[in-house]
Amino acid sequence: MDIRVLYIAEIIGKAGIQCVKQLLPIIKKRHSVDFVIGNINGTTNGAGIGKNHAGYLRKLGINVLTGGDKIYCKKDLVDDLSEIQYVLRPANFPNASPGRSWKTCNVKGRKITVVSILGYTGFMRIHADNPFVQLPFLIERLKKDTNSIIIDFHAATTAEKKSFAFYSDGLASAVIGSHGRVQTADERILPKGTAVITDAGRSGCINSVGGCIAKAAINEYLTGIPNWTKGEEISKETMPELQGIVFTIKNDGKAQDIIRIREPL
């Protein structure tokens, strides 16, 4: 039986959470969605996610929450991350890192696995293993349980995300690029049946810089001084929108279709 999956692009701040709250039921019904994934790398003040926000998004109907380079930014989540099975940290983090990196769920009588992987370039303060080297071993392990594997590939460059997508063709059902916070228009099914998009975008304020207040971001370029609190004002911008993709996984684990979602609040 086919499984219809919705991936909600990076949920940024209060505006992103409001988009999920009000639009998720509509999108699920419109696209006959069976399973929902949401990226939460910038949910709480633009960096990481707090424990309460994670629980709230789960209650709103997101089955699995994927992180990225900022998964450990909020201490209250980190302290309990090993016990929260629906929040994922990257699989190529060190073995001693808290939390889990994939989750297998039963959907319509089938098993489907979601896994988070971090890109190799552009994250200078994080020491993750090379995802290209790790992928074959990871897939071999996950294939023992299911042929339906969805990868959230959180990477800083489009070149790495595109390369990883082609490298994963036939190994995973879908490879969804995240971190850029700007939706790309290159969704497609690769020759061996893997659904891919370079970046699914973001859910939150569109009239902003990466979901954060534009004025604060501009000031960083003018002064060279990082503004660590610019995420606290993200709800003050306008044009909230839920972005993401919907795709179908067939019985054989291959993708049947993929469409981009842009739903204004």
Sine and cosine of phi, psi and omega as CSV:
sin_phi,cos_phi,sin_psi,cos_psi,sin_omega,cos_omega
0.00,0.00,0.73,-0.68,-0.01,-1.00
-0.92,0.40,0.53,-0.85,0.04,-1.00
-0.88,-0.47,0.79,-0.61,0.00,-1.00
-0.99,-0.16,0.86,-0.51,-0.13,-0.99
-0.90,-0.44,0.70,-0.71,0.14,-0.99
-0.94,-0.35,0.80,-0.60,0.12,-0.99
-0.94,-0.34,0.88,-0.48,0.03,-1.00
-1.00,-0.02,0.87,-0.50,-0.03,-1.00
-0.90,0.43,0.32,-0.95,-0.18,-0.98
-0.60,0.80,0.88,-0.48,-0.07,-1.00
-1.00,0.07,0.92,-0.40,-0.13,-0.99
-0.95,-0.32,0.92,-0.39,0.16,-0.99
0.91,0.43,-0.24,-0.97,-0.05,-1.00
-0.89,0.46,-0.60,0.80,0.01,-1.00
-0.89,0.46,-0.65,0.76,0.03,-1.00
-0.90,0.43,-0.66,0.75,0.02,-1.00
-0.91,0.43,-0.65,0.76,0.05,-1.00
-0.89,0.45,-0.60,0.80,0.06,-1.00
-0.87,0.49,-0.70,0.72,0.02,-1.00
-0.90,0.44,-0.72,0.69,-0.05,-1.00
-0.85,0.52,-0.71,0.71,-0.13,-0.99
-1.00,-0.03,-0.49,0.87,-0.13,-0.99
-0.98,-0.20,-0.40,0.91,-0.05,-1.00
-0.85,0.53,-0.72,0.69,0.03,-1.00
-0.86,0.51,-0.59,0.80,-0.01,-1.00
-0.92,0.38,-0.72,0.69,-0.03,-1.00
-0.92,0.39,-0.65,0.76,0.02,-1.00
-0.86,0.51,-0.68,0.73,-0.02,-1.00
-0.94,0.33,-0.69,0.73,-0.06,-1.00
-0.89,0.45,-0.62,0.78,-0.09,-1.00
-0.96,-0.29,0.18,0.98,0.02,-1.00
0.79,0.61,0.79,0.62,-0.09,-1.00
-0.97,0.23,0.71,-0.71,0.03,-1.00
-0.98,-0.20,-0.40,0.92,-0.17,-0.99
-0.48,-0.87,0.65,-0.76,-0.09,-1.00
-0.80,-0.60,0.74,-0.67,0.09,-1.00
-0.87,-0.49,0.60,-0.80,0.05,-1.00
-0.67,-0.75,0.70,-0.71,0.06,-1.00
-1.00,0.01,0.75,-0.66,-0.13,-0.99
-0.83,-0.55,0.48,0.88,-0.06,-1.00
-0.91,0.41,-0.37,0.93,-0.02,-1.00
-0.74,-0.67,0.54,0.84,-0.13,-0.99
-0.97,0.26,-0.73,0.68,-0.07,-1.00
-1.00,-0.07,0.96,-0.29,-0.03,-1.00
0.83,0.56,0.50,0.87,0.11,-0.99
0.99,0.11,0.00,1.00,-0.04,-1.00
-0.55,-0.84,0.96,-0.29,0.01,-1.00
0.97,0.25,-0.27,-0.96,0.00,-1.00
-0.54,-0.84,0.66,-0.76,0.09,-1.00
-0.99,0.14,0.31,-0.95,-0.06,-1.00
-0.87,0.49,-0.66,0.75,-0.02,-1.00
-0.91,0.41,-0.67,0.74,0.04,-1.00
-0.90,0.44,-0.63,0.78,0.02,-1.00
-0.88,0.48,-0.72,0.69,0.01,-1.00
-0.90,0.44,-0.62,0.79,-0.02,-1.00
-0.92,0.38,-0.69,0.72,0.02,-1.00
-0.90,0.44,-0.57,0.82,0.07,-1.00
-0.89,0.46,-0.68,0.73,0.01,-1.00
-0.92,0.39,-0.49,0.87,0.01,-1.00
-0.95,0.30,-0.22,0.97,0.09,-1.00
0.87,-0.50,0.17,0.99,0.07,-1.00
-1.00,0.06,0.83,-0.56,-0.09,-1.00
-0.97,0.24,-0.65,0.76,-0.04,-1.00
-0.69,-0.72,0.70,-0.72,0.03,-1.00
-0.93,-0.36,0.82,-0.57,0.00,-1.00
-0.96,-0.29,0.57,-0.82,-0.03,-1.00
-0.95,-0.30,-0.62,-0.78,-0.01,-1.00
0.05,-1.00,-0.63,-0.77,-0.07,-1.00
-0.93,0.37,-0.34,0.94,-0.05,-1.00
-0.95,-0.31,0.37,0.93,-0.05,-1.00
-0.88,0.47,-0.43,0.90,-0.04,-1.00
-0.97,-0.23,0.34,0.94,-0.05,-1.00
-0.96,0.28,-0.41,0.91,-0.05,-1.00
-0.93,-0.37,0.92,-0.40,-0.14,-0.99
-0.88,0.47,-0.58,0.81,-0.05,-1.00
-0.90,0.44,-0.51,0.86,0.08,-1.00
-0.97,0.23,-0.69,0.72,-0.05,-1.00
-0.85,0.52,-0.64,0.77,-0.04,-1.00
-0.86,0.51,-0.51,0.86,-0.05,-1.00
-0.89,-0.46,0.19,0.98,-0.14,-0.99
-0.88,0.47,-0.57,0.82,-0.01,-1.00
-0.91,0.41,-0.34,0.94,0.00,-1.00
-0.99,-0.13,-0.22,0.98,-0.04,-1.00
-0.99,-0.12,0.99,-0.14,-0.18,-0.98
-0.97,0.25,-0.27,0.96,-0.07,-1.00
-1.00,-0.08,-0.01,1.00,0.07,-1.00
-0.96,-0.29,0.80,-0.60,-0.10,-0.99
-0.93,-0.37,0.66,-0.75,0.17,-0.99
-0.96,-0.27,0.30,-0.95,-0.06,-1.00
-0.85,0.52,0.64,-0.77,-0.05,-1.00
-0.94,0.34,-0.40,0.91,-0.03,-1.00
-1.00,-0.10,0.28,0.96,0.21,-0.98
-0.94,0.33,0.29,-0.96,0.06,-1.00
-0.84,0.54,0.47,-0.88,-0.04,-1.00
-0.86,0.50,-0.47,0.88,-0.02,-1.00
-0.98,0.18,-0.11,0.99,-0.01,-1.00
-0.90,0.43,0.67,-0.74,0.01,-1.00
-0.94,0.35,0.44,-0.90,0.06,-1.00
0.99,-0.10,0.03,-1.00,0.01,-1.00
-0.90,-0.44,0.36,-0.93,-0.11,-0.99
-0.90,-0.43,-0.11,0.99,0.13,-0.99
-0.52,-0.86,0.38,-0.93,0.02,-1.00
-0.62,-0.78,0.75,-0.67,0.05,-1.00
-0.97,-0.24,0.80,-0.60,-0.05,-1.00
-0.84,-0.53,0.46,-0.89,0.10,-1.00
-1.00,-0.06,0.86,-0.52,-0.02,-1.00
-0.75,-0.66,0.90,-0.44,0.03,-1.00
0.81,0.59,0.65,0.76,0.04,-1.00
0.99,0.16,0.08,1.00,0.03,-1.00
-0.86,-0.50,0.39,-0.92,0.07,-1.00
-0.99,-0.11,0.69,-0.73,0.04,-1.00
-0.71,-0.70,0.72,-0.70,-0.07,-1.00
-0.90,-0.43,0.74,-0.68,0.08,-1.00
-0.94,-0.35,0.73,-0.69,-0.03,-1.00
-0.71,-0.70,0.63,-0.78,0.04,-1.00
-0.97,-0.24,0.73,-0.68,0.03,-1.00
-0.70,-0.71,0.65,-0.76,-0.01,-1.00
-0.98,-0.18,0.63,-0.78,0.05,-1.00
-0.91,0.41,0.25,-0.97,-0.12,-0.99
-1.00,-0.07,-0.41,0.91,-0.09,-1.00
-0.93,-0.37,0.51,-0.86,0.14,-0.99
1.00,-0.04,-0.07,1.00,0.01,-1.00
-0.90,-0.43,0.99,0.11,-0.18,-0.98
-0.93,0.36,-0.47,0.89,-0.08,-1.00
-1.00,-0.08,0.03,1.00,-0.04,-1.00
-0.88,-0.47,0.73,-0.68,-0.03,-1.00
-0.94,-0.34,1.00,0.05,0.01,-1.00
-0.96,-0.28,0.44,-0.90,0.04,-1.00
-0.93,0.36,0.39,-0.92,0.03,-1.00
-0.88,0.48,0.88,-0.47,-0.06,-1.00
-0.91,0.41,-0.48,0.88,0.01,-1.00
-0.93,0.36,-0.59,0.81,0.04,-1.00
-0.96,0.28,-0.61,0.79,-0.07,-1.00
-0.97,0.24,-0.47,0.88,-0.16,-0.99
-0.83,0.55,-0.77,0.64,-0.04,-1.00
-0.85,0.53,-0.64,0.77,0.00,-1.00
-0.93,0.36,-0.63,0.78,0.02,-1.00
-0.92,0.40,-0.71,0.70,0.00,-1.00
-0.89,0.45,-0.66,0.75,0.02,-1.00
-0.85,0.53,-0.64,0.77,0.00,-1.00
-0.94,0.34,-0.70,0.71,-0.06,-1.00
-0.94,0.33,-0.52,0.85,-0.02,-1.00
-0.91,0.42,-0.27,0.96,0.04,-1.00
-0.93,0.38,-0.40,0.92,-0.02,-1.00
-0.97,-0.24,-0.54,0.84,-0.09,-1.00
-0.34,-0.94,0.40,-0.92,0.10,-0.99
-0.99,-0.17,0.06,1.00,-0.03,-1.00
-0.94,-0.34,0.99,-0.15,-0.10,-1.00
-0.83,-0.56,0.80,-0.60,0.02,-1.00
-0.92,-0.40,0.81,-0.59,-0.02,-1.00
-0.94,-0.35,0.82,-0.57,0.21,-0.98
-1.00,-0.07,0.96,-0.29,-0.05,-1.00
-0.99,-0.16,0.97,-0.25,-0.09,-1.00
-1.00,-0.08,0.98,-0.19,-0.12,-0.99
-0.67,-0.74,0.39,-0.92,-0.14,-0.99
-1.00,0.01,-0.37,0.93,-0.07,-1.00
-0.87,-0.50,0.57,-0.82,0.03,-1.00
-0.92,0.40,-0.56,0.83,-0.01,-1.00
-0.88,0.47,-0.69,0.72,0.00,-1.00
-0.93,0.37,-0.64,0.77,-0.01,-1.00
-0.91,0.41,-0.66,0.75,0.04,-1.00
-0.92,0.40,-0.67,0.74,0.01,-1.00
-0.88,0.47,-0.68,0.73,-0.01,-1.00
-0.92,0.39,-0.59,0.81,0.03,-1.00
-0.89,0.46,-0.73,0.68,0.03,-1.00
-0.91,0.41,-0.60,0.80,0.02,-1.00
-0.90,0.43,-0.50,0.87,-0.05,-1.00
-1.00,0.01,-0.10,1.00,-0.08,-1.00
-0.85,0.53,0.82,-0.57,-0.02,-1.00
1.00,0.01,-0.25,0.97,0.03,-1.00
-1.00,-0.08,-0.53,0.85,-0.02,-1.00
-0.81,-0.59,0.36,-0.93,0.05,-1.00
-0.97,0.26,-0.57,0.82,-0.01,-1.00
-0.44,-0.90,0.59,-0.81,0.13,-0.99
-0.81,-0.59,0.91,-0.41,-0.09,-1.00
-0.94,-0.35,0.88,-0.48,0.03,-1.00
-0.98,0.20,0.65,-0.76,0.06,-1.00
-0.64,-0.77,0.10,-1.00,0.04,-1.00
0.97,-0.23,-0.54,0.84,-0.05,-1.00
-0.94,0.35,-0.47,0.89,0.00,-1.00
0.89,0.46,0.28,0.96,0.12,-0.99
-0.74,-0.67,0.86,-0.52,-0.08,-1.00
-0.94,0.34,0.75,-0.66,0.07,-1.00
-1.00,-0.08,0.34,-0.94,-0.09,-1.00
-0.94,-0.33,0.65,0.76,-0.07,-1.00
-0.85,-0.52,0.51,0.86,0.04,-1.00
-0.90,0.44,0.64,-0.77,-0.03,-1.00
-0.21,-0.98,0.17,-0.99,0.15,-0.99
-0.96,-0.28,0.85,-0.52,0.00,-1.00
-0.96,0.26,0.27,-0.96,-0.14,-0.99
-0.81,0.59,-0.55,0.84,-0.04,-1.00
-0.99,-0.10,0.17,0.98,0.17,-0.99
0.98,-0.18,0.32,0.95,0.01,-1.00
-0.98,-0.20,0.80,-0.60,0.07,-1.00
-0.99,0.16,0.74,-0.68,-0.06,-1.00
-0.65,-0.76,0.43,-0.90,0.21,-0.98
-0.49,-0.87,0.66,-0.75,-0.06,-1.00
-0.91,0.42,-0.68,0.74,0.09,-1.00
-0.49,-0.87,0.79,-0.62,-0.05,-1.00
-0.98,0.21,-0.23,0.97,0.07,-1.00
0.97,-0.22,-0.63,-0.78,0.01,-1.00
-0.47,-0.88,0.38,-0.92,0.09,-1.00
-0.89,-0.46,0.90,-0.43,-0.08,-1.00
0.38,-0.92,-0.53,-0.85,-0.04,-1.00
-0.97,0.25,0.84,-0.54,0.02,-1.00
-0.99,0.12,-0.58,0.81,0.03,-1.00
-0.99,0.16,0.94,0.35,-0.13,-0.99
-0.28,-0.96,-0.03,-1.00,0.12,-0.99
-0.93,-0.36,0.97,-0.23,-0.03,-1.00
0.88,0.48,0.47,0.88,-0.02,-1.00
1.00,0.03,-0.10,1.00,-0.02,-1.00
-0.95,-0.32,0.32,-0.95,-0.11,-0.99
-0.87,0.50,0.77,-0.64,-0.11,-0.99
-0.90,0.43,-0.66,0.75,-0.06,-1.00
-0.86,0.52,-0.66,0.75,0.00,-1.00
-0.92,0.39,-0.64,0.77,0.01,-1.00
-0.92,0.39,-0.66,0.75,0.02,-1.00
-0.88,0.48,-0.66,0.75,-0.03,-1.00
-0.89,0.45,-0.51,0.86,0.06,-1.00
-0.88,0.48,-0.66,0.75,0.00,-1.00
-0.95,0.31,-0.53,0.85,0.00,-1.00
-0.96,0.28,-0.55,0.83,-0.12,-0.99
-0.94,-0.35,-0.38,0.92,-0.10,-1.00
0.98,0.21,0.10,1.00,-0.02,-1.00
-0.99,-0.17,0.86,-0.50,0.02,-1.00
-0.89,0.46,0.65,-0.76,0.07,-1.00
-0.96,-0.28,0.99,-0.16,-0.10,-0.99
-0.98,0.22,-0.16,0.99,-0.06,-1.00
-0.94,-0.33,0.12,0.99,-0.08,-1.00
-0.88,0.47,-0.41,0.91,0.03,-1.00
-0.93,0.37,-0.34,0.94,-0.04,-1.00
-0.94,0.34,-0.29,0.96,-0.06,-1.00
-0.94,-0.35,0.24,0.97,-0.11,-0.99
-0.89,0.46,-0.47,0.88,-0.04,-1.00
-0.95,0.30,-0.15,0.99,-0.03,-1.00
-0.99,0.14,-0.26,0.97,0.03,-1.00
-0.99,0.15,-0.01,-1.00,-0.15,-0.99
-0.85,-0.52,-0.05,-1.00,0.05,-1.00
0.87,0.49,0.84,0.55,0.07,-1.00
-0.91,0.41,0.62,-0.79,-0.09,-1.00
-0.43,-0.90,0.65,-0.76,0.12,-0.99
-0.99,-0.10,0.82,-0.58,0.04,-1.00
-0.88,-0.48,0.31,-0.95,0.03,-1.00
0.34,-0.94,-0.36,-0.93,0.02,-1.00
-0.63,-0.77,0.42,-0.91,0.15,-0.99
-0.84,-0.55,0.73,-0.69,0.02,-1.00
-0.58,-0.81,0.33,-0.95,-0.03,-1.00
-0.90,-0.43,0.74,-0.68,0.07,-1.00
-0.95,-0.30,0.83,-0.56,0.00,-1.00
-0.99,0.17,0.09,-1.00,-0.02,-1.00
-0.86,0.51,-0.52,0.85,-0.03,-1.00
-1.00,0.10,0.07,1.00,0.03,-1.00
1.00,0.04,-0.06,1.00,0.02,-1.00
-1.00,0.04,0.46,-0.89,0.03,-1.00
-0.99,0.15,0.61,-0.79,0.00,-1.00
-0.99,-0.16,-0.59,0.80,-0.03,-1.00
-0.37,-0.93,0.22,-0.97,0.07,-1.00
-0.42,-0.91,0.73,-0.69,0.04,-1.00
-0.71,-0.70,0.55,-0.84,0.07,-1.00
-0.99,0.12,0.53,-0.85,0.04,-1.00
-0.88,-0.47,0.76,-0.65,0.18,-0.98
-0.66,-0.75,0.97,-0.25,-0.10,-1.00
-0.86,-0.52,0.97,-0.26,0.02,-1.00
-0.91,0.41,0.54,-0.84,0.05,-1.00
-1.00,0.10,0.00,0.00,0.00,0.00
